[in-house]
Amino acid sequence: MSTASRTVHILCALIAISSEFAEAEIFKNVTSASNLDFVHQNGQRGQLWLAEILGPGVGVLDVDDDGLLDVWAIQGGPLDARDKLLPSDQLYRNITRDGKLLFERIPDQANVDATQYGMGIATGDIDLDGDVDVFLANFGENELWLNRGDGTFESAGNEKGLIGTDWSIAGSFADVNGDGALDLYVVNYVRFTTALHKECLGISLRSDYCAPTAYEPTPDQLYVNQTDSTFRDVSMSADIQSSVGGGLGVISTDLDGDGLIDLYVANDPTVNFQWRNLGNGKFENVAMNSGTAVNGDGKPEASMGVDARDFDHDCDVDLFMTNLTSETNTLFRNSGEGWFVDATNSAKLGASSYPYTGFGTGWVDMDLDGDLDLLAANGAVSLIANADRASELSPLSQRNQLWLNVGGGQFTEILDDEFVESVETSRGVAFADLDNDGDSDILVANNDGPLRVYQNVASTNNNWVGLIVKDQNTVAYHATLSIVGQRCVSRTVRTDGSYASANDPRIVFGLGQETIQPQIRVTWSDGDTRTFGPLAVNQYHVLAR
Amino acid sequence: MLFRARFILIAIAVVLTTPQTANEIYLEGIEEPFATIASAAYEAALKSDVNLSPELVANRWGELGMLLQAHNMHEQSIAAYSNALTELSDPRWLYLRSIAYGELGRVGESIDDLIVVTSTMREVAIIWYRLGQALLKAGRVAEAKEALTTALTLDEDLAIAHMTLADAQILDAEFVNAKASLQHAYRLQPQAGQIAYRLASVERELGDLNASQMWLGRRVNQFSPVVEDPMLSLVAQYSTNPTFFISAARRAWERGDRETALEAYRQAIALEPQNVQNLIGYTRLLTVLNRYDEAEKTLDTLEQVSPNEGMLWYFRAVVFLEKDLVLEAQNAIEKAIAIDPTPEARNLEREIAELRKYD
């Protein structure tokens, strides 16, 4: 399989649509029917420990290489008394048939006994053996689970050099030094243990969760893969620890168009970091000069989730992040000249996000019309944020949000949708085409609540082409794909972003009503470029070198 | 549960006593003493006699709204203001309801209220500014510019209106005009870091990277220009507990609003003049801001309340040192250490000892 594409044998399940997309339902909650029965436990005992409100994320990955993305659900458990029997993360095999989403628990958990108090997940093939491995960011020791290639995992971590006991939230795999092996950036939050817990009051004098400023932030870590699947902590030498913040979200992508993979870190509630890859093993935080450290007012925000895509088709990567209630979410539009502009209000994304605390987020082409829409899963972090609903059982719950890209750099909020109407304490969101019909479904991880799966039922009669980019036999992270003949229609292969979650590594281009079979140009992260196609629409293709 | 039952009874009472159906106000779950005060205000509004004038009834609801708004209970304050407005169309309640709508991101409703308010209170610049700001949030840039221009016609020294007008001009890519607006704002309030940050952004857009760097260097804080809004100040006074003010002071300080922080401390001290910790906290803020004369007066009060407080003598030493009274400072710090040898006091003692070498 060295040059041309091969078609993956997947059927497209097209569903009838409403002609007025904005009024049509997009996501349908199919959790019960899909047999996804995972419930997160945050270990709350009334003390209002900070750690209990930040998890979890959720991951999608093809554990058994059957072409259907499986689910890794992250568990919390008790925050104290951790010497007792502890609940583990749960793995669910995707057994979807005929467009009906269906899951089953994987017997013996695929050998996974992940009982640390989990926060986030990152996926990548660290040993280049063709299957996907898993990094777990924990409140406690982080974990690495190596895929044996037979659908089971084995624990590795300390022996691989990924020692980390700080409170980690998320990770991002990226080959930052261009040696062909995936390195790992780990986002750490604050120095908190139940023993260090502080009592905090909300503005109405009600006991409340402390803001992270009550604790000391901890520096992030960068681990370089030594190409033998062991890692070396280069945080100091790479200058990654020259700035310290309460990190929650991370993405890796080329933000300045110089061909090197940069990193962007969403911090809570301090300035965000934009780590520019200098190409010599070092990184420089250029966020203040590039305009991404603070919002357009010049104020730092409490950022949670983050994603990066070229939403306005101007050939550079833009940033979107979810923030705390009483702040707006923030859209940084890349000027293409080395700096970003806060375009939140001009995109009409400001006012609607003001009342909510956003976590999981992502750019996703919900209607396969070729442009990127937005989604935010919300849930408060302080009781006072919902003081008006103090008598409710879950005072942190908030509704979710969807915004449809209406062109001209603007968005409109969609209100009539089961995902939007769901009022829970949502955290991580994983984006994945779980039924292989081309459009993105979503998994929503709720804090101290059930994992939800929402099937995209808004499948229009728009066409699409799905792409799995490989380098030899492994997914080619940070390869950039573009449609030949269309200016600035491109996507980069990543599984990071959102909040503490791992997403579908495949790329789908929505084509609208276009029926001409597209040609796709792939630029691998080392700069090698090839063109594939024409490719048949409404199916997935593997593009490999 | 008792609290819930109490409000069910009150709800029954309203049916019997008020001619119109009032919006229900949910006060369950809030803490004492605020719960007592809020429920009393609610009860008073509900039990308004039919013979009372609409203005008086409206005032009762409006005051409840202010109390709730002061405690960030915006949805409930909107309900209370709406009840007031049912009784009497008073621009005060419309204005405050618009602010509460804005806090909840309900910009459209906020704009609707502000348009009505500006039609009756045409000469108040701050209201036109609020309308302009809300219109801008809603992406109605041309209307925002109009409202902000009106605000500046009424008060050309309203720095925040100049800054917000610049935001509108930036959205229309009128960077030269935006720069002029921001320079005007900067002349009025150079201490507001948000103006400098915007000037850095605008200079970048205009291609002058050196100027952009210069303005970034002048962004010494994240403060917005100070806004004097008498109605909101009134709301802020509707709190009932000094702890609330301390919390408000902390939040104001964190967002760089120093005057509000000091005012909140003054409110807390007024409510609880014997509270040693509040007096110390207030003194600390004053010394950080180099306002030593005011600090000294506060220390005089503190000395009357608690003469054996270590921090009293620590701050006495700080103030003496600032006045170059090194010997007095040494005496004061020795008293402080005798009472409470904190690391902070030890450090100051060492510093004073160094200075004494050169006496």
Interface residues (C-beta under 8 A of the other chain):
Chain A: L201 G202 I203 S204 L205 R206 T213 M288 N289 G291 V294 G296 D297 G298 K299 P300 S326 S335 W339 V341 N345 S346 K348 G350 A351 S352 S353 Y354 P355 Y356 I384 A387 D388 R389 A390 S391 Q410
Chain B: R4 Y26 E28 G29 I30 E31 F34 H71 N72 M73 H74 E75 Q76 E103 L104 G105 R106 V107 L136 K137 A138 G139 D167 L171 G193 Q194 A196 Y197 R198 S201 R204 E205 Q213 L216 R219 Q222 S224 N241 T243 F244 S247 A248 R251 E254 R255
